[in-house]
């Protein structure tokens, strides 16, 4: 298991190595999808037994990934 940002880990034995919230099997992409779909922090914490800090870790990871994204324009 490797912690890639605080609170987010990858482990080939958990969800095929997708980033998950540390100490859970909840994928970051699920949390991002729920937030994008309009769920509140409170709803996510209740449904997936996460803390607000864990949700913020998922947001931090998404920010890191997007900041490293390289976009190439095709003429």
C-alpha positions in Angstrom: 0.0 0.0 0.0 1.3 3.4 -0.9 0.0 6.8 0.3 0.1 9.1 -2.8 -1.3 12.2 -1.0 -2.2 12.5 2.6 -5.3 10.3 3.2 -5.3 8.6 -0.3 -3.7 5.3 -1.0 -3.2 2.8 -3.8 -2.9 -0.9 -3.4 -3.1 -3.4 -6.2 -5.2 -5.7 -3.8 -7.9 -3.0 -3.3 -10.1 -1.9 -6.2 -7.5 -3.0 -8.7 -5.0 -0.3 -7.5 -7.4 2.7 -8.0 -6.9 5.5 -5.5 -9.0 5.0 -2.4 -9.6 6.8 0.9 -7.1 5.5 3.4 -8.6 2.9 5.7 -11.5 2.2 3.4 -12.4 0.7 0.0 -14.1 3.9 -1.1 -12.6 5.0 -4.5 -11.7 8.7 -4.9 -13.6 8.7 -8.2 -16.8 7.7 -6.4 -16.5 10.6 -4.0 -15.8 13.0 -6.8 -18.8 11.7 -8.7 -21.1 12.0 -5.7 -19.9 15.6 -5.2 -20.4 16.4 -8.9 -23.8 14.9 -8.7 -24.9 17.3 -6.0 -24.5 15.2 -2.8 -23.4 17.3 0.2 -20.5 16.5 2.5 -23.0 15.4 5.1 -24.8 13.0 2.8 -21.5 11.4 1.7 -20.3 11.1 5.3 -23.4 9.2 6.3 -23.7 7.0 3.2 -20.0 6.0 3.0 -19.0 6.5 6.7 -16.3 9.0 5.8 -15.2 12.2 7.6 -15.2 15.6 6.0 -11.4 15.4 6.2 -11.4 12.3 4.1 -13.6 13.9 1.5 -11.2 16.9 1.5 -8.3 14.5 0.9 -10.1 13.2 -2.2 -10.5 16.7 -3.4 -6.8 17.4 -2.8 -5.9 14.3 -4.8 -8.1 15.4 -7.7 -6.5 18.8 -7.6 -3.0 17.2 -7.8 -4.0 15.0 -10.8 -5.6 17.9 -12.7 -2.6 20.2 -12.0 -0.3 17.6 -13.7 -2.6 17.1 -16.7 -1.2 18.2 -20.0 -3.6 19.3 -22.7 -2.5 19.3 -26.3 -4.4 21.3 -28.9 -5.0 19.5 -32.2 -5.0 21.9 -35.2 
